[in-house]
Amino acid sequence: MAWVSLILAGICEMFGVTMINKLNKDRNLKSMLFLILGFGASFLFLAIAMKTLPMGTAYAIWTGIGASGGAIIGMLLYGESKDWKRIVFIAIVLSAAIGLKLVS
């Protein structure tokens, strides 16, 4: 259950980051509420995961999912560079997160 909570926390983190971008473009209450909801849910699921998982592992995987997911969303939805070097480094971050799961 802790790993499911951690993955949900990472997905909510990606949503929160996406809402930061949306808020910068739209500047409305709805975007702000979604931003708060996304990050609030992210912290909630992270806290649940950290009841079982070591803090260092949980935090590293959470930030890895959020950072990689944010970069991927930027490439897919907002026209950010899809240079192969960016993709390689995103893969490295995800590989490190998977490696932490395998050794935990």
Residue pairs with C-beta under 8 A, 6 or more apart in sequence:
1 52
2 48
2 49
2 51
2 52
2 53
2 58
3 49
3 53
3 101
5 45
5 46
5 48
5 49
6 45
6 46
6 49
6 53
6 58
6 61
6 62
6 65
7 65
8 41
8 45
9 41
9 42
9 43
9 44
9 45
9 46
9 48
9 49
9 62
9 65
10 42
10 61
10 62
10 64
10 65
10 66
10 69
11 65
11 69
12 38
12 39
12 41
12 42
12 45
13 38
13 39
13 42
13 62
13 63
13 65
13 66
13 69
13 70
14 65
14 66
14 69
14 70
14 73
15 34
15 38
15 41
15 42
16 35
16 38
16 39
16 42
16 66
17 38
17 66
17 69
17 70
17 73
18 38
18 70
18 73
18 77
19 31
19 34
19 35
19 38
20 35
21 74
21 78
22 31
22 34
22 35
23 31
23 32
23 35
42 62
42 66
46 58
46 59
46 62
49 58
49 62
50 58
53 104
54 104
57 100
57 101
57 104
60 96
60 97
60 100
61 97
61 100
61 101
64 93
64 94
64 96
64 97
65 97
67 93
68 90
68 93
68 94
68 97
71 80
71 86
71 90
72 90
74 80
75 81
75 82
75 86
